[in-house]
Amino acid sequence: MDKLKIILDFFKKYLFWFLFAATVVLVLVFWWMSTASLAKSFLQQRAKIEKKFNEVKTIDSDPQQHPTQKYIDAVNDENKKLKKGVLAVWETLHNAQKNNNSWPQDVLGKDADKVGKLGPNDSIPPELRERYQNGIKKYFPILYKIIDLRHPSETAGTGGGGGNAEPPRRIMDFRIPLLGGRRPAATPAADNADWVGVVDWDEGDRQRLEKRFDWETRPDSDVIRLRQEDLWVYETLLRVVRETNSDWQIKTDKDGNIVKDEKGNEVREKVLGKDHAQANVKRIEWIQIGADAIGAWLAADQTVFKASGAVEAPAGAASHGDARVTPAAARDTAATQDGKEQLLKDRYVDDKGAPLEADAKQPYSEFKMMPISMKLHMDQRAISKLLVECVNSPMPIEVRRVRIRPGKGTDEILDSGTSGTASPTNTGRDYTRRTMDARGSGRSAYSGEGNDEGETGAYDIPVEIQGIIYIYNQPDQNTLGTGTAAEKSAETAPQTPATTEPAKP
């Protein structure tokens, strides 16, 4: 206790000096902390000021980067030139498509051109709609002639029929004789001499197509336009098949002499072969467009597009070969009642490959993208020619997947190596070949195994083509560059205008 009293007395005696020392230490600490914060703030502000000075120096040394009104006007003028060029290309592509897709004169007569000149929202006169409703079935024989559809010859069965042979009756404008009351097979063997033509087309698939044009009441203008668009897409796909079966030959006149041009060179022309057994494409199993094609995509190992949103199977999907599709007749019956909305649902896809709702805005104002799927029995050596004809068609077809021997336990896939964004001009693409069997093991392509049903040659195999067909809209400068895809690009585009040096030759 005595020692504690001594210590306390000491602190009491020198308390002033202790307080003074503590105050000095605290002042020094607070001074150091405040000056460090000020120094940090000073360095930050100095860096900002130096950055601004450097930007000013850059503008001063490079007048092209200075956003003066003159520079802004020059950029706007350049954009106008680019838009003008894009509009010219748009008009060229649309005109090429329009020249190949005309309204059927066999149905509408001289009024076909009148309907073709109407705007996309103009009403088609009631009398023309009624004429289209009643006469469109006359067009299908013309459609089938594009591929030279195989059918019984007019002289088929004249021998051996005896007195039991019934007089021939006309089905789809083809004279089909009935022997003993029995109709010839819809898909004959390749060597059946009683059948003429080049390409077989599954009768059930053709009936589904024709069923779309069965209307109990007069359809409105929008329904007719959408159905005519279906026919144009079918025409394009059939022309692809025709061109795949065609070949270049030396042109001759009626006397058999070789035709030559002004320079003395032999003139060549593309001619469709007449031999079914030698045709590259021998049989069409199905042609699907719009919502039906989406069903075929879903039947594949994976969707054609690697879309961010899942593609759901349409309600009421039913088996169609090795693909699951919505029955066309059932959906078209609803379409007749509901009209345009039902027809537009899942008819087109966006730039990511997801189906669009009926009221959804198109990703591009210049064209619409419709999904397609074709299953063909063809010579595997002509697959590359088929793909080339798809690209060269008036309505460009962007092939996204080629399935070889689909649904046969082995499925070889040539898968497009592009990104998810669609483009009608992006034809340079890489394909990845994948071959799988039911056990998940690989096998070599074209191994020479036995033919599948319907194959007539050593190289004939079933091939499925999945992709997008581009349908160009009426050119309109006011809508150029609009659409959901353009809106997304504008959101992510840089705000500062940038100059681009012209490409050097």
Number of C-alpha atoms within 10 A of each C-alpha: 6 6 8 9 10 11 12 10 12 11 13 11 10 10 11 10 11 11 10 10 10 11 11 10 11 11 10 11 10 11 11 11 11 10 11 12 10 11 12 11 12 11 11 12 12 12 12 11 12 12 12 12 12 12 12 13 11 13 14 12 11 10 11 13 15 15 13 11 9 11 15 13 12 12 15 12 12 12 12 12 12 12 15 14 12 16 18 14 13 21 18 13 18 20 16 15 21 18 9 14 19 14 22 21 12 14 19 19 13 11 13 16 14 12 19 15 9 11 10 13 9 11 13 19 11 13 10 17 20 15 14 22 19 15 15 17 16 15 15 15 15 15 17 17 15 18 24 21 19 21 23 21 16 15 13 20 17 12 8 9 14 11 8 11 17 14 11 15 12 9 9 14 11 14 17 21 24 18 20 12 11 10 10 17 9 14 16 16 13 18 10 10 11 15 20 18 17 26 28 23 21 15 14 12 17 16 12 15 19 14 16 18 21 17 15 10 10 17 20 17 19 18 21 19 18 15 14 19 15 16 19 21 21 18 18 23 23 20 19 25 23 25 23 23 27 17 13 11 13 14 16 15 8 6 6 8 10 14 14 14 9 6 6 8 10 15 14 16 13 13 15 19 16 15 14 23 15 15 20 27 29 28 24 23 22 19 22 22 23 23 27 25 26 33 26 29 25 18 19 20 11 9 19 23 21 15 17 10 10 11 17 11 18 17 10 11 15 13 13 16 13 12 21 22 25 22 17 18 17 12 17 20 16 12 18 21 13 12 18 18 13 18 21 19 17 21 22 26 24 21 19 17 26 20 25 18 16 15 9 14 13 20 23 22 21 24 18 19 27 24 28 27 25 19 24 24 25 26 21 19 13 17 18 11 15 22 17 17 20 25 19 12 18 22 24 21 29 24 23 19 23 25 22 26 20 22 16 12 11 19 22 21 22 18 19 19 12 16 11 14 14 19 13 16 10 11 14 6 12 11 14 10 13 16 17 15 14 11 8 10 9 14 14 10 13 12 7 9 8 11 14 13 9 18 19 20 14 12 17 23 24 25 25 21 22 28 24 27 27 21 22 22 18 16 20 12 14 8 11 17 17 14 15 17 18 14 14 11 10 11 9 8 10 9 8 8 12 10 9 6 6 6 5 4 3
